[in-house]
């Protein structure tokens, strides 16, 4: 009887292992197929004229330099606002808050916000930031909308990272006479910096890939502006431009070129973020 049970367990474990490997192969194959297909269709269409010029109806040319600049502007502006808010909220919930019911309510609200479709955020952003706050259609309104979208991600990833810091680290710092904020700043945050960087990378990916919310708030303009002037003006990001060229104008070659640029830009930004995290870890002696 024992041998039969042992044999059935081995068969079940073998079946589960095969299914896991099969799932891994399927997911990896689909991912690499998508990446290679987009790069294969997009890279041949990337030229210097496409990257360094703006669209012109007089010369009948297509350029995406304004879209690249708008994308960089909106990523920078969103991270400048959302990182302090998200990390600060996570620190409060994990280190300072004593009302467990309040913490549970905030966590439930954050999880609910993370599951709302982006088109709803775009509608709310248009009504609140563009109309009620009188910002109009501009990159700043789009950035504020993306802040609300990415705040739950930053907050939850940072909070989970803070929970992984051993309590003995805090107790040792308190025993040496350090205050609450000094313990958080010098012991807790350096220990969980990798989790904060992970949340930052996830937010960057969502900012770069977002189009539905920006259609309502940021607009479609293709003008080249500086950072301050650009945030006050309407502008299309790369994802919005991709949508416009693919759906409105049928320029699929340009759409695939923009998709390839988005992938390359995402890899570069993630690499820079990870590199900065490693530098911070070295400075903290980890």
Beta strands, then each sheet from edge to edge (+ up, - down):
strand 1: 54-56
strand 2: 61-64
sheet 1: 1+ 2-
end
